[in-house]
Amino acid sequence: MALPFPNTDTTSTVIEDLHTFDPEAAISNQTESVCGTNFSVNETEKSDFQLSPSGDFFRGIGGIDKNTGQFNWSKVPWFELFNQQTQDLINKHPSITDALKATGFQKVTDIWRNTIQESGELTAVSSEFGSLNYAEVEQITKTLAHNLRSFDSEPLLKAGDKVLLPFPSTPELLVAMIGVIDAGLTPVPILFTLDETKLLSAMENALKLTGAKMVMGMGLPSCVSAMQALKEKNSELHFVVGELAAAQKVKTVGLTFKSVLGRFLGKVSPVPEGFHSLYSMCQHCNHKQELITPKSSLLEPAIVLLTSGTTGKSKAIELTHEQLLILSIQLKIDILGNPEVQLSKNPHIYFPLPLGHAFGAGVSLVLTPSVQGHIILVTNPRDPKSLIQPLKSGHPEVLMGVAKIYDVLIKKVPDELTRLYANTPPSLVVSGAAAMPEVTRNNVERHLHTKVREGFGMSETGIASALQVQNNPKQGYIPMAGNTYCILDSNQADQFTEGFNPFDLLTDGEGDLMLAGNVSSHYLQQEDKTQETFIKDKFGRQWVRTGDTAKQIGEKGEFEIIGRNKEIIIVNGANYNPDEIDNTIKGHPRISESMVFRLPKDLSDQAGSDLTVLLIKISGNVALSDEDVQGFMRGNHAHEAVIPREGCIIRLPKNVMFPQTDTAKPKRVHMTNEIIRMLEEQGEEGKVDTNKLQSIVEKILSVQFG
């Protein structure tokens, strides 16, 4: 029995910046759950759920009694928009937590066990290098879990310890996550890159946030070198590496695999001294006494997800077993209950994104086994051939991706895509992360003959929290069963603090989108960020401030996302910290002051990708070219996606003050909003004309801050 640590002697292909895809995108409904609030139904309480008369817009907070704070998931105004299966489940159980209890599941891997018992022969996961069925996944992960539980190297591991997993998007990562969870430990996937410096930085930051005790990674030279550098700094860490000689074939449970390792570099590193072999830990039981007893509480962490990993300064969020199991119920009833989505017994799920992010964790760990699916991975989504090959060979009926992926497919292989799905369109096409531009949506639907359905969520909101209305995506979003939302007046944002009354801050127009239900409660090791994002109301209910501006557009509570009010710059679904970008220009001998902020590329799609705008003050009298600024930023390892393009580098006189608060914090959001306002006043719509930015910024700053 062995992992598909596939080996090949083929030449390397670039996966270097897979981490640029950052599809970003759960609360227990019981008193002692993650949210610390009671979402169950109490029929004896006086109720005022603010249900609207027919034909009037709903006003209030869906399903929450404004007097008692009680939540009733059958009283949400969008109840009728759920499919029949979802409505039946809601009518059967007083809360989604009760629905979870009825399953008997205690940890997320129980979903896998259930599918293994029913259909172990079905394929569970594959990539361009091979596949594993559910029974094989069970055998491999069971062996790995035993060896981890009986791991007797000092210092000893204990239940709940974190394990960093720097893997590319391969079957190995999925198997590692399941095995670590079954061992009673907590996996922390790390977005993989062949850049040793970036990978080491990401691991160091994750180690700081999580206090991990083990690093289990792929045996590529860059990864092994980064792990060795980490070992030199921390001798208490345990290291496990996946290794095999190049071009060696490994026989496993009747299947032969070639290694992704050889695919990328033609060779892999041997297991360094002091490291443990992942291959051996997956193949051979050591039969030692197990030293770890996994905890059985639903409220124990199942996985730690890292956000904004491209900056190397991620935030870490624990998701509990309860949260992921609730997500499995939400996704299963939504997809299988949709009469227009007819899935086969073992539906092929195309997933060309990293498994290390929230989107990937949700699809691989939760959705795939919930529908007895077969997840098809693409290790190098930047290669159009790699993107199209799984579609040609497997003809997947469920496509999961982001706008950028669909754009590449449409632009590079439109005829082939149309031909593949001309007679048998996919049953479900889902897009996550950044909002899909209208032109992309139209192209995808024309070529695939299936409506695109977008999901909304983030690591902080239990991965997925709202979906576009079934069969009519343009109708807007509704929260998934057991969740709710409110839109608060952005002008009263200073009142979004602990103990606030959300009913006092509601707005009928655009405002801050807040989500409750299947959400998390805190970041690890970052109390200041926790207070900004996770806020409990007067009823004790946990809300997440998403950083998005939204507006209700339907009489049943449907809403649309207008744009983002956060400072984070998002390009193709990847999050970038403006401070990190700004730091790459610091130290330039000719630049005395700088400031970075976001601006949507397209005014008609303000929730989509951003431009990076850079304000600078130049010392001396000699001109400074855009190329010089861009080159300096590249030299300081700025990601290419966020280096400001022509027209976005704004030069300002020395006597003009940059906009800042009383505490000297840059007013980035203010600048974004002011530029949008002035462009719209000039009648601009669609893609931003960057040639106008210099004069607009000068006008804003001279009038308000000159």
N, C-alpha and C positions, 0 to 999 in steps of 0.2 A: 504494500500500500504506500503510495507516495503522492505528494503534491505534483501538479503539472508544472514543476520547475522546468519549463521547457528550455531546450537548448537548440540553437541552430548555428550554422556557420555562415549565415548570410550577413551582409554588410549592415552597418548601422543606419538607422533612419532617425531623424531629429524628433525628440519629444521634449526638447529642452525647456520650452515654456508652456507646458501643459497647465501650469499653475495660473496662467493668465485667464483660463476659463474658471470663473469663480461664481458658478451659479448658486447664487445664494438664493435657497432662498431663500413636552406637551403637558399641558397641565392636567393634573388629576382633578376630577370633579368631586373631591371629598374633603372633609374638613382638615384632615391631617396630610394633605397631599402637597405637591410642590408649590402650588399657588397659595396654600394656606387659607383657602376659602371654600365655602360650601356651595357647590353648583347643583345640589340635588333638589328635587321638587318637594315642597311642603304644601300640600293641598289645603291644610287648615289655616294657613296664614291669609290675612287679607291681601288681595292681589290687585295690582294696578299695572298691567303689562303694557299699557299705552298702545293697545291694538287700535289701528285706525279704522274708521268707517270705510266701506267699500268705495274705491275711487279716490280716496284721499291718500296723500303720502303718509307713510308711517313716520311718527316723530317719537324719539326716545332712544332707548337702548334695547335692542332686540332680545326678548325673553327675560329681561331683568325687571323685577318689581321695584318701582322707584321708591316705595316706602320701606320695604323690608330688605331689599338687596338680593332676594332669592332669585335664582335662575331656573327657568323651566324650558327645557329644550324643545318642548312641543308648542310653546307659545311664541316662538320667533315668527315675525311677519313673513319671512321667506319660506316657511314650512311647506307651502303648496308648490314651491319650486324644486323641492327635493323629489327624487324619483320614488316610486312606490315602495321599493325595498327599504329605502332609508326611512320613509314615513312609518312603515310597519315596525321597524326596529325601535323607533322613537316611541311609538304607541305601546310597545311591549315592555319597555324598560323605563323606569323613572329618571335615569340619567345614563350618560355614556359609561360612567364608571360601573354601574350595575350591568350594563351590556358586556363590559370587559370581564366582570366576575363570572358571568355565565359561560365564558369560554374556558375557564379553568387555567388559562395561561398565567405564568408567573414571571417569565422572562422572555425577551424578544426571540431568542433562539427556539422557544417552544413552537413558534410558527413553522420553523424549519422541521422540527421533529414531527409535527402533525402532517406535513406534506410528505415527509420521508415514509411515514407509516402507510399513507394512502397510495403514494405513487413514486416509490423510490427509484423506479427505472426511468423516470422522466429526466430529460436534461435540465440541469439547474443553471449552469454558467458556461460560457464559451468565449473564446477570443480567436484571433487569426491563428493561434498556435495549438488549439485543442479544446476539449470540453470535459466537464464532469457532470454526472447525473446526481440526483439527490442522495442516493445511497452511498456513492463515493464521497460526496461532501461529508456525510455523516461519519464514515469510517476515518477519514483523514482528520477531521476536526476533533473527533473523539480521542484519537491518539495524541494529538497536539495538546488538548485540554488536560489529559491525564499527566503528560510529561511536565506541563506547566504547574499543575497542582502539586506534583511531587518534586518540584525543582528544589534541590537541596544545596545550592551554592550560596555562600554567605555574601551579603546579608540575605536572609530568607525573605521571599515574597510573602505578602499577606493579602487576604481578601480585599478587593477594591483597589489594589495598587494599579497605577496607570502604566500602560505599555505604548510607547511611540511606535508608529508603523509607517516608515517612509518607503512606500511602494508606488510604482506606476499603476495604472488602472488595468489590473490583470486578475485572473482567478486567484492568484496567490494572496492578493489583498483581501478578497472576500473570505477566503478560507481562514486567513490569519485573524480577521475580525471575529468570526464565529468561534474559532478555537479559543481566543483570548476571553471572550464573553463567557463561554462554557466553563472556563477554568476559574471563574469568579473574579477575574481581573477586568480592567476597563481599557478598551482600545482607544488610542488617540491617532487617527489617520493624519499623516503629513503629506501635503501636496508635493509630488515628486518633481525633481528637476535634475538634469545632468550637470548643472552648475554646482560644483562642490561647495563653493562659498555660500551661495544662496541656500542650499540644502542644510548646511551646518548652522547657518543663522536661524533658519526656520526651526530646526531641532532644539537649538539653545533656547529660543524664545518659548517653545512649547514646554520644554523642561522647566523653565522658570515659572510658567503659569500653572503647570499641573503637578509638579513634583514627581514625575514619572520615575519608576525604578528599573525599567527595562526598555531597550531599544531593539526592535525586531525589524530588520530591513532587507532589501533586495541586494543580492551580491554583485551589483555593478561596481566597478572601480570607484566611481565618484561617490557612491553611497558608502562603500566600505571605508574610503579615506575620510569622509566626514564623520563616520562612526568612530574611527580610530582617533581622530582629533578630539572628539567628545570624550572618549575614554581617558585620554591623557589629562583632561581637565576634571574628570569625575570618576575616580576609581571605584566608587560604590555602585555604579550602574552595571547592570547585566546587559550583555549584547548577544543577539542571535542573528545570524545572517544566512540567507538562502544562497546556496552555492551549487554549482555543477561544472564539470569541465566543458569547454566549448565543444559543440557538435555531438556531445554524448546524447544518446537517446535513453529515456527513462521509461521503463515499463510499469504501468500502474493499473491495477484492477481491470486488466483487459484493454487498456487504451495506451497509445503511445503519444508522447508530447515532445515538442521541440521548444527550446527555451527562448523566452522573450529576452533573456540576458544576452545570448549570442546574437539575437536579431539586432540589438542596438549597438553592441560594441565588438562582436566577434569573439569575445572572450569574457570570462568572469573571474573575479578574484577568488583565490582559495580562502578558506576560513582562517582568519588571523589567529594567532596564539591568544588564548584568553577569551575567544568568542565561542559560542555554541552553534551547532549546525541546525538550521531550521529543517533542512531535508531529513535529517535523522530524527528530529523531534516529531515529524509528521509521519515517519515510516515505521518506527520501532517503538513499542511501549517499553519503558524502562522497568516496569513492574515494581517500582519502589512504593513505599508508603506515601499516600497523599497527605501533604502538609497544609493544604488550603481547603477550607470548607466554604463553598460559595454561599453567600447570604441569599435568602429567598424573598426578601421584601421587594414589592413592586417599586418602591421608592428609591431603591439603590440605583446609582448611575449605571447605565448600559453602555454609553459611549460619550466621549468628549469630542466636540467639534470645534474647529478653529476657524474664526472668521478673518477676512481680509488678509489671508496668508501671504499675498504677494508683497506686502510691506515688510515682512519679517517681524512685525509687531502685532501679532494677532491677539484677538480676545478669545478666551476659552469658555465654552458653554457645556455643562453637563446635561445630557438628556437621560431620563430615567427609563427603566423598563416599562413603567406605566405609560409614559409619554409615547414611546414607540408602539406599544401595543394598541393604544387608543388610535394612533395614526393608522395602524393596519386596519382597524375597523372602519375608520372614516374613508380610506381609499377603497377598500374592498366593496363596501355598499354603494359607493358612488360609481365605481367602474362597472362592477358586475350587475348592478341594479339598473344601469342605463340600457333601455331596450334597443337603442341604436348601436350599442357596442356589443357585438357578438364575438366572443373570444373562443378559441379552440381549447382543448383539454390542456395543452402545454404551450400557451401563447408565447411567441418569440417577441422579446422586448429589446428593441434597439436602443443602446445607451452609449453614445460616443463622447461622454464627459468623464472627468475624474471621479472615482468612487470616494475619494477623500473628502469631498465637500458634502454639505447638507443634502443637496439634490441626489447625489450618488448614494449616500448612506440610506436615504429614504427609499430609493428605487431598489437597491440591492438587498439590504437587510430586511425591509418591510414589505414592499409591494410585490416583489418577485415571488417569494414563497406564499404570500396571501392568495395569489391567483394561480398557484402552481406553475409559475412562469419559467421561462428560459431567458436569462439576461445575456445579451450579446454585447461584449465590450469592444471598444476601439481604443487601442493603446496610443495611437498617434492621430488625433483628430485634425491635425493641421495638414495631413496628406489627403487630398481628394480621393485618391485610389483606395486608401484605407477606409475612408468614410463610405464609399459606394460598395465595396466588396461584400460586406455583411448583408447589404440590402439585396445584392444579386444572388448570393448563395443561400441565404436563409429566408428571404422574403418576409421580414418581421411584420406582424400585424399591429404592433404598438410601437410608435416612434416617440422617444423622449429626447428633447434637445433644447437648445437656445436659439435665438434668432440668428446669431452668427453662423451656427452650424447649418441651419436651413439655407441661409444665404449662400454659403459655399456650395452646397449641393445644387441649388438652383442655377448658380452662375457657371459652375464647372461641368456639371453633367446633367443639364436639364432634359435632353432628349432621352437619355438612358433612364432617368428617374420617371419620366412620363410613361415610358414603355413598360417599366417594371410593374407599375401599379394601374395600368390602363384598364385591365379586366377585373382585378381584385384589389380595390383600394384598401389602405390600412383601416383597421377598425377604430383606432384612436391615435391622434397626433397631438402631443402635448408640448408646450413651450414654457420654460421657466426663466428664472433670473430676470434680466432686464425685459421691459415690455417689448413686444414685437411690433415693429413699424408696420403701418397699414400696407405699404407696398410689398413687404416681405410676406405678410399674411396672405395677400391676394395671390402672389406667385406660388406659394406653397399649396394653397387650396386648389389652384388651377392645375398644378402638376400632379398632386396626389389625390385629387377628387374627394378630399375629406376635410371637414372643418377643423381648424386649429383651435384647441382649447388651452387657454393660459391659466397657470396657477400662480397664486401669490403666497409667499411665505419667506421665512428666513430662519436661521438657526435658532434665534431667540423665540420664535413662535412655533417651535416643534416641527420645523422643516416646512410643512405645508399647512396653511390656515384658511385659505379661501380659494375658490375656483370659480371660473366664469360659469354662468348659468348653462346647464346642459342643453345642447341642441340649439342654443341661441347665444353664442359668446358675446355678441355686441350688446346684449341686455345688461351686462355688467357682472360684477362679482357678488357672490354670497358666501358667508362663512361656512365652513364644513360643519357637519353635525356635531353639536356640543360646544361650538365656538360662538362668540358674538363680537361685536365691534361697536365703537362709537366714533363720532367725528367732533372734535373739540375746537373751540375758537382759538386760533393761533395767536390772537392778540392778547389772550389771557394765559399764555404759556407759562408765565411765572407762577401760576397757581397749580401747575401740574406737579404737585408734591405729595408726599405721604399723607394719607387721610383725606384727600380731595373728594369732593362730591361730583361725579361726572355729569349728573343731571343738571348741575348749575352752570356747566361750561359748554353745553352743546351748541352747535351752530347749524343753521339751515343751509349755509353755503359751503364753500371750501374750507377745510381745516385740517388739523392734525389727526391722522388715522391712528386709533388705539385698538388693540386686539386683546381679548381675554379668552380663556378656555384652555386650549391645549398649548400653553406657553410655558416658558422657563421663568425662573425667578431671580437669577443673578449670573454675573460673570465670575470666573475664578480669579482671585487675587487682584481684582480691579473694582474697589468699592466706589470710586468716583464715577466710573462708567456705569456701574450697576444703578446708582441713584438716578442717573440721567435717563435710563432706558426702562427699568423695571419699577413700576410705581403701584402701590396698593391704595385702593380707595377707602372711603369711610366704612364700607361693609367688609373690608378685609380681602377684597378680590384683587388678584394680581393682574395688572395691565402691562402691556408692552407698548411703549411709544415707538412706532415703526420708523419715524423720520420721513414718512410719506405724507403728501397732501392728497386728500380724497374728497369726494362729494357724492352724496346720495342722489341717484338718478332714477330710481324706480319706486313705485308705490308700495312694493313689498320689501323695501329695504335694500334693494340692489345698490351697489356703489361702484364708482369708477375711480381709478388712481390718476390724479392730475399730474403729479410730479413729486420730487423729493425736496424736503426742507433740510436735510442733513448736509454737512459739508463734504461727506465722502464723494470722491470722484469715481464714477462707474463707467467702465469702457468694456463693452461686450460681455457684461455680466461680472466682470472682475472689479473688486473694490480696491481703491487706492487712497491712502491717507494723504491729504494735502500737505501736512507737515513733513512727511517723508519725502514728498516730491520737492518741496521748498528747500529741504536740506541738501539736495543735490546741486543747488545753485549757490549755496552758501560757500563762502571762501573764494569766490571769483574775484580776482584783483581789481576788476573794473566795476563791480556791482556793489553798491553801498547798502541797498535795502531791497527786499523782494517780498512778494506775497502771491500765493497760488490759490485759485478758487475754480469752481466748476461752472460750466455753462452748457445747457443742452445743445447737442448738435442740430436738433430739429425742433423748432418752436411748436410744431404740431404733435410732437411726441416727447414731451418733457420728462417722461418717465424712462426714456430710452438712454442711449449712450451719451456721454459728455465730451466736451472739449476741455482741455486744460488751459486756463488763462493765467498768464504770468505777468505781474506788474513788477517793474524794476526801476531803480534810480541808478544812473551811471555816474561814476566819479571821473573827473577830467573832462576834456573837451573833444576827445577823439571818438568818432562814431564806433558803435559796437554792433556787429552784424547778428542776424538771427542764427546763422550757422555757427558763430563763435559760442553763443549761449547754448545752443542745442548740443554742440560738441562737448562743452564743459559738463553738461548734465549727463551725457552718455559716459563720460570719463568717470563720473561718480556713481555709475551703475543705475541711473534712472531707467525705468522700463520704457521701451520704445513707444508703447501705447499712450503714455502720458506726457511725452515730451511735446511742448506746445508747438503747433504748426504755424505756418506763415499767417500773420495777422493777429496771432494770439499772444505775442510778446509785446507788451505795452510799455513804452518808455515814458517816464514821468519826470517833470522838473524837480529839482531838489527842494523847492519851497512848497510842494504839494504834499500834504499829509496823507498817509495811507489811512483808510477807515479802520478804526479800532474802538474797542469798548473802553470803559474807565479803567479796566484792569489790564489794558494793553493787548487784549486778544483781538486778532484780526476779524473784522466783520465780513466774513466770506459770504454768508447767506444773503446778507444785505446787498452786496455787490451783484450777486447772481440775479436777485429779484429786480434790482434797479435796471440792470441791462436788459432783462427780458421786457420790463415795462416800457422802456424807451424804444426798443425795437418794435414792439407791438404798436406803440403810438405812431411810429413812422410807417405803419402799414405792413411791416415785415411778417411773413409767415413762411412755414417750411424751413429749409435748412438755413442756418445762420450765415450771413455774409460777414466773414471775419474782417473784411477790409473796413468795416464801419466801427470796429471795436475801439480803435485808438481815440477817435473823436468823441465817442459816447462816454468812454471812461473819463476822459479829460473833462467833459461837461459835468458828469456826476461829481467828480472830486472837487472841481473848482467851485461849483455852486454850494456843495454841502460841507466841504472840508477845507476849502482854500483859505 
